[in-house]
Amino acid sequence: MSKYAVEFSHRANAQIRSIFTYIAEENANAAVKMVDRLEEKARQLADMPYIGTELPEKEYPFLQPGYRRLTVKPFILYYRVIDRTVFITHVVHSRRNQASTLAEKE
């Protein structure tokens, strides 16, 4: 039984759909595998929510304290743990400017 619930924000879900669509243009099987890897890592967070690295506040002063990141090459899952829930807020390609992507308004 998982200790924590895992929830994806609307933005994170949209980013995963975009990742799938982009990869599927070249290779549908690779797209499915990538999404599966992202979802598997998210499931791991249910049992080990603190495995990701906490974001340094000085680099991300516009975020509330407690954000964490977990790499699923070539993407990064950004999330927060609140009470018994892991909230995945962003899924960003590692080559993008992370700070500016996280600062974008919906």
C-alpha positions in Angstrom: 0.0 0.0 0.0 1.4 3.4 -1.0 2.1 5.9 1.7 1.4 9.0 -0.3 -1.1 9.9 -3.0 0.4 11.3 -6.2 -1.4 14.0 -8.2 -0.4 15.7 -11.5 -1.3 19.3 -12.0 -3.2 20.4 -15.2 0.1 21.9 -16.4 2.1 18.7 -15.8 -0.6 16.6 -17.6 -0.5 19.0 -20.5 3.3 18.9 -20.6 3.2 15.0 -20.7 0.7 15.1 -23.5 2.9 17.5 -25.4 6.0 15.3 -24.8 4.0 12.3 -26.1 2.8 14.1 -29.2 6.3 15.4 -30.0 8.0 12.0 -29.6 5.2 10.2 -31.4 5.7 12.2 -34.5 8.9 10.2 -35.0 8.3 7.0 -33.1 5.0 6.1 -31.4 6.6 3.2 -29.4 9.3 5.5 -28.0 6.5 8.0 -27.0 4.7 5.3 -25.1 7.9 4.2 -23.4 8.8 7.7 -22.3 5.4 8.4 -20.8 5.5 5.0 -19.1 8.9 5.9 -17.6 7.5 9.2 -16.3 4.5 7.5 -14.8 6.6 4.8 -13.2 8.9 7.4 -11.5 5.8 9.2 -10.3 4.5 6.0 -8.8 7.8 5.6 -7.0 7.2 8.9 -5.3 4.2 7.4 -3.6 6.5 5.3 -1.6 9.6 7.5 -1.5 8.4 11.1 -1.8 11.7 12.7 -0.7 14.0 10.9 -3.2 14.2 14.1 -5.4 16.6 16.9 -4.7 15.1 20.0 -3.0 15.4 23.1 -5.1 17.7 25.8 -3.7 15.6 28.8 -2.7 18.2 31.3 -3.9 17.9 29.9 -7.5 14.1 29.7 -7.4 13.0 32.6 -5.1 9.6 32.8 -6.9 8.6 29.3 -5.8 7.3 28.3 -2.4 9.9 26.5 -0.3 9.9 22.7 -0.5 9.9 22.1 -4.3 11.8 19.1 -5.3 13.0 17.7 -8.7 13.6 14.2 -9.9 15.3 13.4 -13.2 13.8 11.0 -15.7 16.2 11.6 -18.6 15.9 13.7 -20.5 13.0 15.3 -18.4 12.7 16.6 -14.9 9.7 16.1 -12.7 9.1 19.0 -10.3 6.9 18.4 -7.3 6.0 19.3 -3.8 5.0 17.1 -0.9 2.1 18.5 1.1 0.6 16.4 3.9 0.3 12.9 2.4 0.2 14.0 -1.2 2.9 14.4 -3.8 1.9 17.2 -6.3 3.7 17.0 -9.6 3.6 20.5 -11.0 5.8 20.5 -14.0 7.5 18.0 -16.4 10.3 19.9 -18.3 13.0 18.9 -20.8 16.4 19.1 -19.1 17.7 21.4 -21.9 15.1 24.1 -21.3 15.8 27.0 -19.0 14.4 25.5 -15.8 13.9 28.7 -13.9 12.1 30.6 -16.6 9.9 27.6 -17.4 8.9 27.2 -13.7 8.2 30.9 -13.5 5.8 30.9 -16.4 2.2 31.7 -15.6 -0.6 29.3 -16.8 
